[in-house]
Amino acid sequence: MTYYQETDSKMIFSFPHEPSYPVPIEPIIET
C-alpha cells in the first residue's frame, strides 16, 4: 500500500486493484 499526503488531515491510500480514496488521519505520519 502506498500513500500520498493530500492535506494535513487527509491522505489518499492507493491499493493495487482498487481506486484511490481519501481517508481522514489523526496519527502523525513519519517520513
N, C-alpha and C positions, 0 to 999 in steps of 0.2 A: 504494500500500500504506500502510495506517495501522497504528499500533501503540499498544498501551495497556500501561503499566507495571503488571504484576501483582505481582511481587516483586522483590527486589534481584538475583535470579539468573535470573528468567524474564520473558518478555514474550509477549503474545498478538498474533500478526500476523493481520490480517484481510484477506482477498482479496475482490474484488468478487463472485466467483461460487464462492467456496469457504468452508467453515466455518472458524471461528477455531480456532486450535490453539496451545497453549503451546510455546514453544521456549526452550532454555537460552541465555543470553547471557553473554559474557565481556567484550567491549569496553565502554567507558563510553559511554552514550548521552547526547549533548549535547542540552540542551533550550533 
